[in-house]
């Protein structure tokens, strides 16, 4: 499916080294994704190189960050990006894939079983509802990719992160503007901006990782319901 040697070469430019078995897992992942996508809408990107660049390389950039360790929740994971790729790269992660759409959760269960991944929890939940249940402030790391603008993402993700943990958002070239607009949300939710890291994906598109630290407990009034978050971001 994918060109494993090509992917390995691209990742080596970031000092990301993939083993043969990891490349085999990613190759199998790509094939399962394309096959399953014929019956359930998972991704618009189905070419081998597109999957390598926009899904795998992108997710591996996240996974390679030193903060990505311990208990990780991937909010709105969809088809498993970046969470499943991070688990392949760092098998010791305790991963929770949080996704409200049942058909996608079914795919994620099937995918992880086929890839032989263990230590993965599947949460068919909206993040704002999960944070009012047993998942509140339980994670070392929360991440999200292509879910919402950063002020709303902070309210979805920071309540899930323990004090001392981090929230990493995978963003495009508008990240600085989104981060500036998130100052109020971060302050209210117990977080603080801890910088951005800029990369260029192999296809030339820009990727910025936004790092937010959890410095105090999130007040119990947050998160609000999804409608309020969307209509009136903090």
Sine and cosine of phi, psi and omega as CSV:
sin_phi,cos_phi,sin_psi,cos_psi,sin_omega,cos_omega
0.00,0.00,-0.96,0.28,0.06,-1.00
-1.00,0.06,0.24,-0.97,0.12,-0.99
-1.00,-0.05,0.99,-0.17,-0.13,-0.99
-0.89,0.46,-0.63,0.78,0.00,-1.00
-0.91,0.42,-0.65,0.76,0.01,-1.00
-0.90,0.44,-0.70,0.71,0.02,-1.00
-0.89,0.45,-0.69,0.72,0.01,-1.00
-0.87,0.49,-0.64,0.77,0.00,-1.00
-0.92,0.40,-0.68,0.73,0.02,-1.00
-0.88,0.48,-0.70,0.72,-0.05,-1.00
-0.94,0.34,-0.46,0.89,-0.01,-1.00
-0.91,0.42,-0.40,0.92,0.04,-1.00
-0.92,0.38,-0.32,0.95,0.08,-1.00
-0.97,-0.25,0.22,0.97,-0.06,-1.00
0.87,0.48,0.53,0.85,0.11,-0.99
-0.98,-0.19,0.90,-0.44,-0.04,-1.00
-0.96,-0.29,0.80,-0.60,0.01,-1.00
-0.94,-0.33,0.70,-0.71,0.05,-1.00
-0.98,0.21,0.22,-0.98,0.04,-1.00
-0.87,0.50,-0.65,0.76,-0.01,-1.00
-0.93,0.36,-0.59,0.81,0.06,-1.00
-0.91,0.42,-0.66,0.75,0.05,-1.00
-0.90,0.43,-0.61,0.80,0.06,-1.00
-0.90,0.43,-0.66,0.75,0.03,-1.00
-0.90,0.44,-0.67,0.74,0.01,-1.00
-0.92,0.40,-0.62,0.79,0.05,-1.00
-0.89,0.46,-0.69,0.73,0.04,-1.00
-0.91,0.41,-0.65,0.76,0.06,-1.00
-0.82,0.57,-0.75,0.67,-0.02,-1.00
-0.87,0.50,-0.68,0.73,-0.03,-1.00
-0.92,0.39,-0.68,0.73,0.03,-1.00
-0.89,0.45,-0.65,0.76,0.01,-1.00
-0.87,0.49,-0.75,0.66,-0.04,-1.00
-0.92,0.40,-0.67,0.74,0.00,-1.00
-0.90,0.43,-0.73,0.69,-0.06,-1.00
-0.94,0.34,-0.48,0.87,-0.03,-1.00
-0.90,0.43,-0.29,0.96,0.01,-1.00
-0.94,0.33,-0.39,0.92,-0.02,-1.00
-0.91,-0.42,-0.37,0.93,0.03,-1.00
-0.74,-0.67,0.76,-0.65,-0.03,-1.00
-0.94,0.33,0.96,-0.29,-0.01,-1.00
-0.92,-0.40,-0.59,0.81,-0.07,-1.00
-0.36,-0.93,0.51,-0.86,0.13,-0.99
-1.00,-0.01,-0.13,0.99,-0.05,-1.00
-0.98,-0.20,0.93,-0.37,-0.09,-1.00
-0.77,-0.64,-0.04,1.00,0.05,-1.00
-0.98,0.19,0.49,-0.87,-0.02,-1.00
-0.82,0.57,-0.76,0.65,-0.04,-1.00
-0.94,0.33,-0.54,0.84,0.08,-1.00
-0.88,0.48,-0.69,0.72,0.04,-1.00
-0.90,0.43,-0.66,0.75,0.03,-1.00
-0.85,0.53,-0.74,0.68,-0.13,-0.99
-0.99,0.16,-0.79,0.62,-0.20,-0.98
-1.00,0.05,-0.35,0.94,0.02,-1.00
-0.94,-0.33,-0.83,0.56,-0.13,-0.99
-0.98,0.22,-0.80,0.60,-0.01,-1.00
-0.88,0.48,-0.66,0.75,0.03,-1.00
-0.85,0.52,-0.75,0.67,-0.01,-1.00
-0.92,0.39,-0.59,0.81,0.00,-1.00
-0.93,0.38,-0.54,0.84,0.09,-1.00
-0.86,0.51,-0.69,0.72,0.08,-1.00
-0.89,0.46,-0.77,0.64,-0.10,-1.00
-0.86,0.50,-0.52,0.85,-0.06,-1.00
-0.98,0.21,-0.15,0.99,0.00,-1.00
-0.92,0.39,0.65,-0.76,-0.08,-1.00
-0.89,0.45,-0.40,0.91,0.00,-1.00
-0.95,0.30,-0.30,0.96,-0.08,-1.00
-0.99,0.16,0.99,-0.12,-0.06,-1.00
-0.33,-0.94,0.32,-0.95,0.08,-1.00
0.97,0.23,-0.71,-0.70,-0.05,-1.00
-1.00,-0.09,0.88,-0.48,-0.14,-0.99
-0.86,-0.52,0.71,-0.70,0.13,-0.99
-0.90,-0.44,0.78,-0.62,0.06,-1.00
-0.98,-0.20,0.96,-0.29,-0.12,-0.99
-1.00,0.07,0.81,-0.59,-0.04,-1.00
0.90,0.44,0.72,0.70,-0.19,-0.98
-0.91,0.41,-0.39,0.92,0.02,-1.00
0.91,0.42,-0.92,-0.38,0.00,-1.00
-1.00,-0.03,0.19,0.98,0.10,-1.00
0.96,-0.28,0.28,0.96,-0.02,-1.00
-0.94,-0.33,0.78,-0.63,0.09,1.00
-1.00,-0.06,-0.01,1.00,-0.22,-0.98
-0.86,0.52,-0.76,0.65,-0.07,-1.00
-0.92,0.39,-0.62,0.78,0.04,-1.00
-0.90,0.44,-0.64,0.77,0.05,-1.00
-0.88,0.47,-0.63,0.77,0.03,-1.00
-0.91,0.42,-0.62,0.79,0.07,-1.00
-0.90,0.44,-0.68,0.73,-0.05,-1.00
-0.96,0.28,-0.62,0.78,0.01,-1.00
-0.82,-0.57,0.99,0.11,-0.12,-0.99
-0.86,0.50,-0.36,0.93,-0.03,-1.00
-0.97,0.23,-0.12,0.99,0.02,-1.00
-0.89,0.45,0.63,-0.78,0.20,-0.98
-1.00,-0.08,0.97,-0.23,-0.21,-0.98
-0.97,-0.25,0.73,-0.68,0.18,-0.98
-0.90,-0.43,0.84,-0.54,0.05,-1.00
-0.99,-0.14,0.92,-0.38,-0.08,-1.00
-0.96,-0.29,0.89,-0.45,-0.11,-0.99
-0.46,-0.89,0.83,-0.56,-0.07,-1.00
-0.98,0.19,-0.27,0.96,-0.09,-1.00
-1.00,0.01,0.88,-0.47,-0.10,-0.99
-0.85,0.53,-0.66,0.75,-0.03,-1.00
-0.90,0.43,-0.55,0.83,0.05,-1.00
-0.96,0.29,-0.61,0.79,0.07,-1.00
-0.88,0.47,-0.64,0.77,0.06,-1.00
-0.85,0.52,-0.68,0.73,0.04,-1.00
-0.89,0.46,-0.70,0.72,-0.03,-1.00
-0.88,0.47,-0.65,0.76,0.05,-1.00
-0.89,0.45,-0.72,0.69,0.02,-1.00
-0.88,0.48,-0.72,0.70,-0.02,-1.00
-0.86,0.51,-0.79,0.62,-0.07,-1.00
-0.90,0.43,-0.57,0.82,0.07,-1.00
-0.91,0.42,-0.70,0.71,-0.01,-1.00
-0.91,0.42,-0.55,0.84,-0.02,-1.00
-1.00,0.06,-0.09,1.00,0.02,-1.00
0.95,0.30,0.47,0.88,-0.03,-1.00
-1.00,0.06,0.73,-0.68,0.06,-1.00
-0.87,-0.49,0.23,-0.97,-0.03,-1.00
0.96,0.28,0.55,0.84,0.03,-1.00
-0.87,-0.50,0.75,-0.66,0.06,-1.00
-0.94,-0.34,0.62,-0.78,-0.02,-1.00
-0.92,-0.40,0.86,-0.51,-0.04,-1.00
-0.89,-0.45,0.97,-0.25,0.07,-1.00
-0.99,0.14,0.99,0.16,-0.15,-0.99
-0.54,-0.84,0.49,-0.87,0.29,-0.96
-0.99,0.14,0.63,-0.78,-0.10,-1.00
-0.86,0.51,-0.64,0.77,-0.05,-1.00
-0.93,0.37,-0.41,0.91,0.07,-1.00
-1.00,0.06,-0.61,0.79,0.02,-1.00
-0.87,0.48,-0.57,0.82,-0.04,-1.00
-0.94,0.33,-0.17,0.99,0.07,-1.00
-0.98,-0.20,0.15,0.99,0.02,-1.00
-0.87,-0.48,-0.52,-0.85,-0.10,-1.00
-0.96,0.29,-0.10,0.99,-0.06,-1.00
-1.00,-0.03,-0.05,1.00,-0.08,-1.00
-0.90,0.44,0.81,-0.59,0.05,-1.00
0.78,0.62,0.69,0.72,-0.03,-1.00
-0.96,-0.29,-0.14,0.99,-0.20,-0.98
-0.92,-0.40,0.56,-0.83,0.12,-0.99
-0.97,0.26,-0.56,0.83,-0.06,-1.00
-0.64,-0.77,0.72,-0.70,0.24,-0.97
-0.89,-0.45,0.59,-0.80,0.04,-1.00
-0.67,-0.74,0.39,-0.92,0.06,-1.00
-0.43,-0.90,0.60,-0.80,0.00,-1.00
-0.72,-0.70,0.82,-0.57,0.11,-0.99
0.84,0.55,0.68,0.74,-0.01,-1.00
-0.97,-0.24,-0.74,0.67,-0.06,-1.00
-0.25,-0.97,0.14,-0.99,0.11,-0.99
-0.90,0.43,0.44,-0.90,-0.17,-0.99
-0.86,0.51,-0.65,0.76,0.03,-1.00
-0.85,0.53,-0.64,0.77,0.06,-1.00
-0.95,0.31,-0.64,0.77,0.00,-1.00
-0.86,0.51,-0.62,0.79,0.02,-1.00
-0.85,0.52,-0.66,0.76,-0.02,-1.00
-0.95,0.30,-0.51,0.86,0.08,-1.00
-0.94,0.34,-0.66,0.76,-0.24,-0.97
-0.99,-0.15,-0.67,0.74,-0.10,-1.00
-0.87,0.49,-0.58,0.81,0.05,-1.00
-0.88,0.47,-0.31,0.95,0.01,-1.00
-1.00,0.08,-0.24,0.97,-0.13,-0.99
-1.00,-0.09,0.69,-0.72,0.06,-1.00
-0.94,0.33,0.39,-0.92,0.11,-0.99
-0.89,0.46,0.78,-0.63,-0.09,-1.00
0.99,-0.15,-0.21,0.98,0.03,-1.00
-1.00,0.03,-0.14,-0.99,-0.07,-1.00
-0.68,-0.73,0.45,-0.89,0.16,-0.99
-0.90,-0.44,0.82,-0.57,0.03,-1.00
-0.90,-0.43,0.87,-0.49,0.03,-1.00
-0.96,-0.28,0.74,-0.68,0.05,-1.00
-1.00,-0.07,0.93,-0.38,-0.14,-0.99
-0.79,-0.61,0.22,-0.98,0.04,-1.00
-0.99,-0.12,-0.41,-0.91,-0.12,-0.99
-0.93,0.37,-0.25,0.97,0.03,-1.00
-1.00,0.06,0.17,0.99,-0.07,-1.00
-0.82,0.57,-0.69,0.72,-0.01,-1.00
-0.86,0.51,-0.65,0.76,0.02,-1.00
-0.92,0.38,-0.65,0.76,0.03,-1.00
-0.90,0.43,-0.63,0.78,0.00,-1.00
-0.91,0.40,-0.66,0.75,0.04,-1.00
-0.88,0.48,-0.63,0.77,0.00,-1.00
-0.95,0.30,-0.21,0.98,-0.06,-1.00
-0.99,-0.10,0.03,1.00,-0.10,-0.99
-0.84,0.54,-0.71,0.70,-0.01,-1.00
-0.91,0.40,-0.67,0.74,0.00,-1.00
-0.89,0.46,-0.71,0.70,0.00,-1.00
-0.87,0.50,-0.70,0.71,-0.02,-1.00
-0.88,0.48,-0.68,0.73,-0.04,-1.00
-0.95,0.30,-0.46,0.89,-0.12,-0.99
-0.99,-0.11,0.00,1.00,0.02,-1.00
1.00,0.03,0.37,0.93,-0.01,-1.00
-0.89,-0.45,0.11,-0.99,0.14,-0.99
-0.48,-0.88,0.54,-0.84,0.03,-1.00
-0.93,0.36,0.70,-0.71,-0.03,-1.00
-0.82,-0.57,0.35,0.94,0.10,-0.99
0.93,-0.37,0.17,-0.99,0.04,-1.00
-0.78,-0.62,0.43,-0.90,0.04,-1.00
-0.76,-0.65,0.84,-0.54,-0.12,-0.99
-0.98,-0.21,0.67,-0.74,0.02,-1.00
-0.65,-0.76,0.30,-0.95,0.15,-0.99
-0.88,-0.48,0.85,-0.52,0.02,-1.00
-0.93,0.36,0.32,-0.95,-0.06,-1.00
-0.84,0.54,-0.43,0.90,0.01,-1.00
-1.00,0.06,0.09,1.00,0.05,-1.00
1.00,-0.08,-0.11,0.99,-0.02,-1.00
-0.98,0.19,0.47,-0.88,-0.07,-1.00
-1.00,0.05,0.62,-0.78,0.08,-1.00
-0.71,-0.70,0.77,-0.64,0.08,-1.00
-0.85,-0.52,0.78,-0.62,0.12,-0.99
-1.00,-0.09,0.84,-0.54,0.01,-1.00
-0.98,-0.21,0.83,-0.55,-0.06,-1.00
-0.96,-0.28,0.83,-0.56,0.05,-1.00
-0.83,-0.55,0.77,-0.64,0.01,-1.00
-1.00,-0.10,0.56,-0.83,0.07,-1.00
-1.00,-0.08,0.93,-0.36,-0.11,-0.99
-0.95,-0.30,-0.25,0.97,0.07,-1.00
-0.42,-0.91,0.29,-0.96,-0.03,-1.00
-0.89,0.46,0.58,-0.82,0.07,-1.00
-0.97,0.25,0.78,-0.63,0.05,-1.00
-0.82,0.58,0.55,-0.83,-0.12,-0.99
-0.91,0.40,-0.26,0.96,0.04,-1.00
-0.96,0.30,-0.21,0.98,0.01,-1.00
-0.91,-0.41,0.54,-0.84,0.00,1.00
-0.98,0.20,0.45,-0.89,0.13,-0.99
-0.98,0.21,0.01,-1.00,0.04,-1.00
-0.94,0.33,0.32,-0.95,-0.12,-0.99
-0.86,0.51,-0.58,0.81,0.01,-1.00
-0.90,0.44,-0.67,0.74,0.01,-1.00
-0.93,0.36,-0.63,0.78,0.02,-1.00
-0.87,0.49,-0.69,0.72,-0.04,-1.00
-0.93,0.36,-0.67,0.74,-0.09,-1.00
-0.98,0.19,-0.55,0.84,-0.09,-1.00
-0.64,-0.77,0.97,0.22,0.02,-1.00
-0.87,0.50,0.52,-0.86,0.00,-1.00
-0.88,0.48,0.00,0.00,0.00,0.00
